Amino acid sequence: MPESLEHHRLDAFFWSGGLPTAAVEQLSERFAVRLVPLEPALISKLHATGESASHYYRSAEMPADAYRDAQDGEAVPTVAVANLLVTTDQTDPALAEGFTRTVIDSRDRIGKEVHPAQLVDLRTAIYTDPLPLHEGAKRYYRSVKP
């Protein structure tokens, strides 16, 4: 889609991905793009479509520095969905616990490359609806609960 926009085969596109998404970032560095704000009122309308929408979509802001060349230093309101790390219930709980601990303990370092990692919050990380939280992850969160 970025290439099609750059070559005038598209006027706009939607995408879902972590921030920054490399293809969009690279496009904004060589081609004038504008990120269109998705106002918070859109969330109410989206939630009105049914229960599943109200569980998964939320208002968010694209940080002002996510796409420097496209944002003029301004945060952009948007719609967000959770980023989840997914495994099977067959994964050893000790492995899942250790992996969860490593991700949480490394979020600042990981966040230098993958911006959403900086936003991982222990208070909300346990909410993985519609997927159940893995037993190993539960163990980790219980171990750090104040």
Number of C-alpha atoms within 10 A of each C-alpha: 15 20 12 12 15 16 11 10 11 12 10 14 9 7 9 9 12 15 19 18 15 12 11 18 18 14 18 20 13 10 14 10 19 13 16 12 13 15 15 15 9 14 19 15 12 16 16 12 10 10 10 13 16 15 13 14 16 18 16 17 16 19 17 14 15 19 26 14 18 20 19 11 13 15 17 17 17 18 18 17 14 14 13 11 9 12 10 8 13 7 12 12 17 14 12 22 19 15 16 20 19 11 15 18 11 13 19 17 13 15 15 11 12 15 19 18 20 16 11 16 11 12 9 8 16 14 13 17 12 9 9 12 16 21 16 21 21 16 17 19 18 10 11 9 8 5
